[in-house]
Amino acid sequence: MIILKHILVIAAILIAELTLGTGTVAAQEADVRVVIKDHKFVPAEITVPAGKKIKLIVENQDATAEEFESYELNREKVVPAKGQITIFVGPLSAGRYSFFGDFHKDTAKGVLIVQ
């Protein structure tokens, strides 16, 4: 009887760890989409949670290429015309991380707000 109780307790602990572990992994990543249209980022401000890996999908709807660049995120990647790219960043600390389109610096500006 005592052995059965111990087995049940161990099984409950293992189930809890597996369940929490799966939830933790799923909660560690966040997908975010931003569009380049008329040489602007839409939305220009993106809010994401702190401490999570971010999968940033950048879609370019313009007929010309653009370069996604961010000094704070240490990222630089060309987005082909009518194409898209994926950029992974983080986990990030709370703060503001600016980015811009290197080919249209005057209009293509944005910020990743991490809270």
C-alpha positions as CSV (number, residue, x, y, z in Angstrom):
1,M,0.0,0.0,0.0
2,I,2.8,2.4,0.9
3,I,4.7,1.5,-2.3
4,L,1.6,2.2,-4.4
5,K,1.2,5.7,-2.8
6,H,4.9,6.5,-3.6
7,I,4.4,5.3,-7.2
8,L,1.3,7.5,-7.5
9,V,3.1,10.5,-6.1
10,I,6.1,10.0,-8.4
11,A,3.8,9.6,-11.4
12,A,1.9,12.8,-10.5
13,I,5.2,14.7,-10.2
14,L,6.4,13.4,-13.6
15,I,3.1,14.3,-15.3
16,A,3.3,17.8,-13.8
17,E,6.9,18.3,-15.0
18,L,6.0,17.1,-18.5
19,T,3.0,19.3,-18.7
20,L,4.7,22.4,-17.3
21,G,7.8,21.7,-19.5
22,T,5.7,21.6,-22.6
23,G,3.8,24.8,-21.7
24,T,7.1,26.5,-20.9
25,V,8.6,25.7,-24.3
26,A,5.5,26.9,-26.1
27,A,5.4,30.1,-24.2
28,Q,9.1,30.8,-24.9
29,E,8.6,31.9,-28.5
30,A,6.4,34.6,-30.0
31,D,5.7,35.1,-33.7
32,V,5.4,38.7,-34.9
33,R,4.5,40.0,-38.4
34,V,5.4,43.3,-39.9
35,V,4.7,44.5,-43.5
36,I,6.7,46.9,-45.7
37,K,4.2,48.9,-47.7
38,D,4.9,52.2,-49.6
39,H,8.4,52.1,-48.1
40,K,7.0,52.1,-44.5
41,F,6.8,49.4,-41.8
42,V,3.3,48.6,-40.8
43,P,2.8,48.6,-37.9
44,A,5.7,50.9,-37.1
45,E,5.5,50.0,-33.4
46,I,5.4,46.4,-32.3
47,T,5.0,45.3,-28.6
48,V,6.4,42.0,-27.5
49,P,6.9,40.3,-24.1
50,A,10.3,40.4,-22.5
51,G,12.3,37.3,-22.0
52,K,10.9,35.4,-25.0
53,K,12.5,34.5,-28.3
54,I,10.8,36.4,-31.1
55,K,10.3,35.1,-34.6
56,L,9.9,38.3,-36.7
57,I,8.4,37.8,-40.1
58,V,8.9,40.7,-42.4
59,E,6.8,40.8,-45.6
60,N,7.7,43.2,-48.3
61,Q,4.6,44.2,-50.4
62,D,6.6,46.8,-52.4
63,A,7.9,46.3,-55.9
64,T,11.5,47.1,-54.8
65,A,13.7,45.4,-52.3
66,E,14.3,46.8,-48.8
67,E,16.9,46.0,-46.2
68,F,15.7,45.4,-42.6
69,E,18.4,46.8,-40.3
70,S,18.7,47.3,-36.6
71,Y,21.9,48.2,-34.7
72,E,20.2,47.4,-31.3
73,L,19.1,43.9,-32.5
74,N,22.3,43.4,-34.4
75,R,20.4,42.3,-37.5
76,E,20.7,43.2,-41.2
77,K,18.9,41.3,-44.0
78,V,17.5,42.2,-47.4
79,V,13.8,41.6,-48.0
80,P,13.2,40.9,-51.7
81,A,10.5,42.7,-53.6
82,K,7.1,40.9,-53.0
83,G,9.0,38.5,-50.7
84,Q,9.5,37.9,-47.0
85,I,12.2,37.0,-44.5
86,T,12.3,35.6,-41.0
87,I,14.5,37.0,-38.3
88,F,14.9,35.4,-34.8
89,V,15.8,37.7,-31.9
90,G,15.9,37.4,-28.2
91,P,15.1,36.6,-25.6
92,L,15.2,40.4,-25.1
93,S,15.2,42.6,-22.0
94,A,12.6,45.3,-21.6
95,G,13.3,48.3,-23.7
96,R,13.0,49.9,-27.1
97,Y,14.8,48.4,-30.1
98,S,14.6,50.6,-33.2
99,F,14.9,49.2,-36.8
100,F,14.8,50.8,-40.2
101,G,14.8,50.1,-43.9
102,D,18.3,50.9,-45.1
103,F,17.2,51.7,-48.7
104,H,14.5,54.2,-47.5
105,K,15.7,55.5,-44.2
106,D,13.5,58.6,-44.4
107,T,10.2,56.7,-44.4
108,A,10.9,53.0,-43.3
109,K,11.3,53.3,-39.5
110,G,10.0,51.2,-36.7
111,V,10.5,50.1,-33.1
112,L,10.2,46.8,-31.2
113,I,8.9,47.6,-27.7
114,V,9.7,44.9,-25.2
115,Q,7.8,44.9,-22.0
